[in-house]
Amino acid sequence: MIRKSFVVLLVIFLSRLIISCCNCSNETIDFDFDAIEITNLDNSGVYLTELEGNTMKRAAVSFRVTVLSEEYIYADLDGMSNWGFSSSYAMECDCYPFFKPNQYIESINIVTQFDISETIKENTLVNDLFRGKQAASRSVQVEDYKTLEEIIVELPKNEESIDSQIDFELFCIQAIDNESAQFEIEIVFNDGLILTTSTNQIHLQ
């Protein structure tokens, strides 16, 4: 038992020693956002989950929005993992570059492609019908919901990160009086760049 404990402590010590020997350069890659991806979410329960298919409950329409750089989001990070330190540590250390966007999100606009009610028709700006939150938490509490303006304030601005993307989630706060829904999402950046995409057509039940 004593020998086993000694081995465990030795492994922990050696692991920390190896990590301390890493000499990562922390190289930063500047990049431009150039794409938006939309993921359907199941917001009908206590926890958010990704939704397979395009059927949602009419009172639980929600999406994850990912703003990204296609050049780097699918990059081979394993191929980058040894940037900035000698080959003698290549087997022990994983050093990844930081990413820094050249733009930040200035506004978000959502336009419905179908009628939502008798008074909210297709091609209407419906920002007020949506709330959002950052994608860190799977649980959805009322206090997590923010207006689009509040979400924009909280999103990172030209900050270094290990990811070349920004994620946030959108929730429609009004039940939709229609059998179908679809939304165009427009992201406006501080440098004038505008990226636009549409959700899939959603079938409501």
C-alpha positions in Angstrom: 0.0 0.0 0.0 2.8 2.4 0.9 4.6 1.5 -2.4 1.5 2.1 -4.4 1.0 5.5 -2.7 4.6 6.4 -3.4 4.2 5.5 -7.1 1.1 7.7 -7.4 2.9 10.6 -5.7 5.9 10.1 -8.0 3.7 10.2 -11.1 2.1 13.4 -10.0 5.4 15.0 -9.2 6.9 14.0 -12.6 3.8 15.2 -14.4 4.1 18.6 -12.8 7.9 18.7 -13.5 7.3 17.9 -17.2 4.6 20.6 -17.5 6.9 23.1 -15.8 9.6 22.3 -18.4 7.3 23.4 -21.2 8.4 26.6 -22.8 5.4 27.6 -24.9 5.8 30.8 -26.9 2.1 31.7 -26.6 2.1 32.8 -30.2 -1.0 34.7 -31.2 -2.8 34.3 -34.5 -4.9 37.3 -35.7 -7.9 36.3 -37.8 -11.1 37.5 -39.3 -14.6 36.1 -38.7 -16.1 34.9 -41.9 -19.0 32.5 -41.2 -22.0 31.7 -38.9 -23.2 28.3 -38.0 -26.6 27.6 -36.4 -27.4 24.6 -34.2 -31.0 23.7 -33.2 -31.4 23.3 -29.4 -33.9 21.5 -27.3 -35.1 24.0 -24.7 -38.1 22.0 -23.5 -36.5 20.5 -20.4 -34.3 21.6 -17.5 -31.1 21.2 -19.6 -30.3 22.5 -23.0 -29.3 19.8 -25.5 -28.5 19.8 -29.2 -31.6 18.9 -31.2 -31.5 16.3 -33.9 -33.9 17.2 -36.7 -35.9 20.4 -37.2 -39.0 19.9 -35.0 -39.4 22.1 -31.9 -42.1 22.9 -29.4 -43.7 26.2 -30.4 -42.9 27.7 -26.9 -39.3 26.5 -26.9 -37.7 27.7 -30.1 -34.0 28.1 -29.5 -30.7 28.1 -31.3 -26.9 28.1 -30.7 -25.1 30.7 -32.9 -21.4 30.1 -33.6 -19.5 33.0 -35.2 -16.2 31.6 -36.5 -13.3 31.7 -38.8 -13.5 28.7 -41.3 -9.8 29.0 -41.8 -9.0 28.0 -38.3 -12.1 26.3 -36.7 -11.2 23.0 -38.4 -7.5 23.5 -38.3 -5.3 20.6 -37.3 -4.5 21.7 -33.7 -2.4 18.6 -33.2 -0.2 19.9 -36.0 0.1 23.2 -34.2 0.6 21.7 -30.7 4.3 21.9 -30.6 4.7 25.5 -31.6 7.3 27.5 -29.8 9.3 24.9 -27.9 12.1 22.4 -28.5 11.7 18.9 -29.9 12.9 17.4 -26.6 9.6 18.3 -25.1 7.5 17.5 -28.1 6.2 14.2 -26.7 5.4 15.7 -23.2 3.9 19.1 -23.9 1.0 20.4 -25.9 1.3 24.1 -26.7 -1.5 25.6 -28.7 -1.5 29.1 -30.2 -3.9 31.8 -29.0 -6.4 33.3 -31.4 -7.3 37.0 -31.5 -10.1 38.3 -33.7 -9.7 41.5 -35.7 -13.3 42.4 -35.2 -15.9 42.2 -32.4 -19.7 41.9 -32.6 -21.5 45.3 -32.6 -25.1 44.3 -33.1 -27.3 41.3 -33.8 -30.5 41.4 -35.8 -33.1 38.6 -36.2 -35.8 38.7 -38.9 -38.6 36.2 -39.1 -39.1 34.4 -42.4 -42.7 33.3 -41.4 -45.6 34.9 -39.7 -45.3 34.5 -35.9 -48.8 35.8 -35.0 -51.5 37.8 -36.6 -49.6 41.0 -35.8 -46.1 39.8 -36.4 -45.7 39.0 -40.1 -42.9 37.6 -42.1 -39.8 39.8 -42.9 -40.3 41.6 -39.5 -37.4 42.4 -37.2 -38.1 40.4 -34.1 -35.1 41.3 -31.8 -37.5 42.0 -28.9 -38.9 38.5 -29.1 -35.5 36.9 -28.3 -33.3 36.6 -25.3 -29.9 35.2 -25.2 -27.0 33.9 -23.0 -23.5 32.8 -23.5 -23.1 29.1 -24.2 -21.2 28.2 -21.0 -24.1 26.7 -19.0 -26.4 23.9 -20.0 -29.1 24.8 -17.5 -31.5 27.5 -18.3 -32.6 29.8 -15.5 -34.7 32.9 -15.9 -31.9 35.1 -14.6 -29.6 33.8 -17.4 -31.7 35.4 -20.1 -30.3 38.7 -21.5 -31.6 41.0 -24.2 -29.5 41.0 -27.4 -28.0 44.3 -26.4 -26.9 42.9 -23.0 -25.5 39.8 -24.7 -23.4 41.9 -27.0 -21.8 43.7 -24.0 -20.8 40.4 -22.5 -19.3 38.9 -25.6 -15.5 39.0 -26.0 -14.0 41.9 -27.8 -10.6 41.4 -29.6 -9.5 39.1 -26.7 -7.0 36.3 -27.0 -8.5 32.9 -26.7 -7.7 29.2 -27.4 -10.8 29.2 -29.8 -11.3 31.0 -33.1 -15.1 31.3 -32.5 -17.7 32.9 -30.4 -20.8 31.0 -29.2 -24.1 32.3 -27.8 -27.6 30.9 -27.5 -30.9 32.5 -28.5 -34.4 31.8 -27.1 -37.7 32.9 -28.5 -39.8 34.1 -25.6 -43.1 34.0 -27.4 -45.0 30.9 -28.5 -45.2 30.9 -32.3 -48.8 30.7 -33.8 -47.7 28.9 -36.9 -46.7 25.4 -38.0 -43.3 26.5 -39.3 -40.6 29.0 -38.3 -37.4 30.3 -39.8 -35.2 33.2 -38.9 -32.5 35.2 -40.7 -29.7 36.1 -38.3 -27.5 39.1 -39.1 -24.3 39.8 -37.2 -22.8 43.3 -37.6 -19.1 43.9 -36.6 -17.4 47.0 -35.5 -15.4 47.2 -38.8 -18.5 47.2 -41.0 -18.4 43.5 -41.8 -21.9 41.9 -41.9 -22.4 38.2 -41.8 -25.9 36.7 -42.5 -27.3 33.2 -42.4 -30.7 31.6 -41.8 -31.8 28.8 -39.5 -33.3 25.7 -40.9 -37.0 25.8 -41.5 -38.4 24.6 -38.1 -41.6 22.5 -37.8 -43.6 23.4 -34.7 -45.7 21.2 -32.5 
